[in-house]
Each structure stands twice: as structure tokens, then as C-alpha cells.
Amino acid sequence: MARVLGAQQNTLRLWDNISDSELELHYRTPTTSERQGYANMVVQRHRNKVRYRQAEARLKYGLLILTGFREGDFARIKDGRPVPISADPASEHYVQDWKAHLERDAADVVMLLAAHVFDASTEIAAAEEEDGEDPNSRTTSPPSAGVSARR
């Protein structure tokens, strides 16, 4: 499958150990300037001091590209019981400040999204061994790598 350039809707499925369930996040493809901003924020230098701000960068840029999630994957306590929240304005469970809820109570999920998109969006495909042949000596192109995000 081709990478759709400029895709405005991508999906990442991940396993949440806290809820012991699968979560589905929706996000847009970051722009080149957002990728550069993320990289610049991760490591900041000022004279002889270096600050490593990966967590802050992941949270900021993860929230920036996050466009929603599958309804029912997140809930908040209302009147003593969990009530689903939604990022979809057409839903009866829509919560206008849903990003603030995720930033406050599910920052780990947002940061994992950012790590997936900004730090590990691609990987080098491993060459297949053919009858004892050294996979690093191949002269042909390696097979395409699989992706974990759905478009």
C-alpha cells in the first residue's frame, strides 16, 4: 500500500495496559515544519547546557496532530460512574475540551502516538535470507516494510 501524502486521517491502534483494552487514535500527518519543531524541541542547547525535553515535545506535538479517537475508548467519571467521552461533535457524548482530558489523564497515550509518528514513523526493512546467502550482501532492493498505522 502506498503512503498517502498529505493524509488528513490516520489511525493508530495500540494496547492500553491500564484499561486492558485496545485503543484507537486518529491523527493527521504532521507537516515538515512540525517535524522540525518537534526535533528542535527534543534537544535544546543554550551555551554549554543541554536540555533533553522528549516528554514535553511528545505531549505538545502529539496533542497537535491528534484529531480524535474511537468513541468508547475513553470515559470520565460522572455521578460516580464512567461515562464515555467523544471527540466527535455529532456524538451525544461529545466533550468540547476532550484534548485537555487526555492531556491531564492519558498523557502516556498521547506521548506514545507522538513517539510512533515523530520518532519511529519508518524503519529499514530487513533483507530475507535466501538459502544461506548473507542478507547484507544482496544487490536487489529489500522487501517493503510493514506498517502499524492504518490510513
N, C-alpha and C positions, 0 to 999 in steps of 0.2 A: 504494500500500500504506500502511496506517495505521501510525503509530508505536505500538508496543505498550507501554503504560505499565506500569512495574514489571517489564519483561522481565528474566529472570534469565540468559538465554543469548543473546548477540550474537556475531557473527563478523566479524572484520576480516581481509581478505586484503590482503597487501602484497608488494611485490617486494623481496627482500633482495639487495643488490649484492655482499655478501661471499660468500654461498653461490651466487649467481647462480641463485636459485630463488624460487618463491612460498612464502610462509609464511602460515599461517592461525592467528590468535589468537582465543581465546574469552574473552569478558569479560561481566561483568554491568553493567547500567545503574547509574551512581552515584546515590546519594541526593542530595537537595538540600543536606544538611549537608556531604557530601563535596565537592560542587561549591564550596560556600562556603569550606570548609577549604583546598581547592586554590587558590582565588583569593587567600585571605588569606596563603598561604604564598609565593606567587609574588613579591609585593612586600611587604616588611616595613619599617616605619618605626619608628625609635627616636630621639626628639628630632629632631635635624637630619640624621640619617643615614638613607639609604635603601639597603636591600639587595635586589638582584634575584636571586631564587632559583628561577628557572624550571626548571633542570635537576634540582634536588633535589625540587621539587614534582612534576615529571613522573615521576621514578623512584618516589617514595613512593606517589603515588596511582595510577600505572599498575600497580604490583605489587598494590595494594589491590583493584583491580577485575578483574585478570587471573584467570581461572578455569581456563585450560588452553590447549592448542594441539594442532594435528593431530599425531598420532603420526608420527614420522619427520622432522619439521621441524627438530628439534634433536638433536644427538648429543654424546657426550663420548668422549674417548679412554680406552680400557681395553685393557690389554695391547698397546699400540701401534697399535690400530686404532679407527676410530669405531664406537660402539655407540649406537643410538637411545635416547633417554630419553622417558618418557611422564609426563604429569600425571594419568593415569587409574589409580586404584588397582587396577582389574581387569586391567591390562595386565602382561604379563611384563617389560616394560621400565620399569615404574613406578619413579620415584626420589622418595622422600619429600620431599627438600629441593629440588625442581625449581625453585622460585622463587629460591632462593639461587643456583643455577647461572645462571639468566637474569639476575639482578641483577649477578652478577660478570662474566659473559662476553657478555651480549647486552643490556646496559642501553639501547643505542640503540634496540632493537626495543621495549622496554617504554616508553621515553620517547616514541616515535612513536605508540604506542597512546594514551598519555595526551594527547598533543597533538591527536590525532584526536577523542577523546571529550570532553576538557575545554576545548580552545581552539577547535575548529572542528567542533562537532557539527552545526551548521546553517549555512546560507548563504542569502543573499537570492537568490531566483530572478530571472533576467534576463527582461525582457519581450521577447516576439517582435515583430519589426518586421513591419508589415502594409502593403505597397505604399507604402513611403516614409514611413509615419507615424512620428513621433517616439516611440520606445518608452517614454520617460519621461512622456509625456502621456496615457497610457492611463487610462481610468476603470474598467476591469474588473480583476479580480484576475489577477495573473501566473500562469503555469502552475506546477505543482508542481515543486520542485527534486528532482533525483536524489540518491540516497544511495549511499555506497560501502560501508556496513556492511550485512551481511545479518542478519536476525533468524531 
